[in-house]
Amino acid sequence: MAESSKVIHVRNVGHEISENDLLQLFQPFGVITKLVMLRAKNQALLQMQDVSSAISALQFFTNVQPTIRGRNVYVQFSSHQELTTIEQNIHGREDEPNRILLVTIHHMLYPITVDVLHQVFSPYGFVEKLVTFQKSAGFQALIQYQVQQCAASARTALQGRNIYDGCCQLDIQFSNLEELQVNYNNDRSRDYTNPNLPAEQKGRSSNPGYGDVGVAYPQMANTSAIAAAFGGGLPPGITGTNDRCTVLVSNLNADSIDEDKLFNLFSLYGNIVRIKLLRNKPDHALVQMGDGFQAELAVHFLKGAVLFGKRLEVNFSKHPNITPGTDSHDYVNSNLNRFNRNAAKNYRYCCSPTKMIHLSTLPQDVTEEEVMNHVQEHGAIVNTKVFEMNGKKQALVQFENEEEAAEALVCKHATSLGGSIIRISFSQLQTI
């Protein structure tokens, strides 16, 4: 066995295995401080808070074969003694300071309420909003301070601490959300800037939530604000008035598709809250978008697109949202969501699948050959170009048809190339 380390190397991590699945497997042994998904290698690196936690995990798994979603995974000490912040950021864990904290509570032997969390976090500054919800990673909360410095102070002071003696341990990250929208003041959510909110929902809300706690992505204010993002006018066929957030996708290739691939495709048109493959109809899936406008863009641009040999049917669902559960994947806090920052710019790039894909966040020393090698399994490449814009390496790859380009995008977006997690979108350029 390699030298003991607080970093654990996990192999045979299939595409169906999520970050939350790995967190669940290792959380019983202690606080996990960093997680790096090496998707291209089907591997992951996971850092425990201390070496003894990592030793406990590996000792346990010498006698018990760890399995995730029916797949055996293999664990050993990593040659890394520590995962650096730079490595962590490259591989996509959100660590940019923000006034909103994402808090996960481990070893929760006593119930934690909004009031308890407010008592713990308010000494560090004015808490504007607070939301609690249950996820596969455990009991979590989003806490929004008035200013970023207060959130940073709270994180520094409280990370790894217990709320009660020996239990209810705090694991705190910066969220990548820009604003919490709280609709109800009750035992699960609270807006301290607006004490007049109702305690319960009156009728159905069209807003998607983190479960059923009445929190949503901030929807763009109105149609004129959305139109401004498109340079003054909405694309032909887009109304900007739809309020249905969930989309039904059918005629999928059940043998080739999974939630992450659907995420990679639909995240071109908005933030993804949750995705559910329908087990009784393997060629059907539900995708819950951040708001009704984003759902309308997805339906408009993806209806009739061809993926893995199948022409997709994309329609609005009768379901207002997807109920959280073991059969659905949550993406609400994923920092791979593309519309948390520069939303207006991302709206401008929305289009139906094209033959050309645009690759960004590439390593500075990447070559045209490396780019081609990374995506060539998905179809015949007509042309490629690597170039630099604002000091950052980017690339264009032109395939023979839209289906090949779409397959490359859904399979290779958010994969690792030369140590960088790359982003892929469709380009509206006709030729290179």
TAGIRA-V481066 format. One record per backbone hydrogen bond with DSSP energy under -1.0 kcal/mol. NH is the residue of the N-H (numbers start at 1). CO is the residue of the C=O. If there is no record, write none. Layout:
nh: (NH/NH)
co: (CO/CO)
This chain:
nh: (8/9/10/11/13/14/17/22/23/24/25/26/27/29/30/33/34/36/38/39/41/42/43/44/45/46/47/48/49/54/55/56/57/58/59/60/61/63/64/68/71/73/74/76/78/88/89/90/91/92/93/101/102/103/104/105/106/109/117/118/119/120/121/122/124/125/128/129/130/131/132/133/135/138/140/141/142/143/144/145/146/151/152/153/154/155/156/157/158/159/160/161/163/164/167/168/169/170/171/173/175/183/185/186/190/192/194/197/211/226/227/228/229/230/231/232/238/247/248/249/250/252/254/256/257/262/263/264/265/266/267/268/269/273/274/275/276/278/284/285/286/287/288/289/290/295/296/297/298/299/300/301/302/303/304/305/307/310/312/313/315/317/328/329/331/332/334/337/346/347/348/350/357/358/359/360/362/366/371/372/373/374/375/376/378/379/382/383/385/387/389/392/394/395/396/397/398/399/400/405/406/407/408/409/410/411/412/413/414/415/417/420/422/423/425/427)
co: (46/76/44/74/42/12/14/18/19/20/21/22/23/26/27/47/47/45/43/37/38/39/38/10/36/8/34/6/31/50/51/52/53/54/55/56/57/60/60/71/68/66/11/9/7/84/85/86/87/89/88/143/173/141/171/139/169/107/113/114/115/116/117/118/121/122/144/144/190/142/188/140/138/135/133/103/131/101/129/99/126/147/148/149/150/151/152/153/154/155/170/158/168/167/164/107/106/161/104/102/100/214/198/189/130/128/191/194/209/222/223/224/225/226/228/227/235/287/315/285/313/283/252/253/253/258/259/260/261/262/263/265/266/288/288/329/286/284/281/249/276/247/274/245/271/291/292/293/294/295/296/297/298/299/312/302/310/307/305/250/248/246/325/275/273/273/331/334/342/343/344/347/397/425/395/423/393/363/367/368/369/370/371/372/375/376/398/398/396/394/392/389/387/359/385/357/383/355/380/401/402/403/404/405/406/407/408/409/422/412/420/417/415/360/358/356)
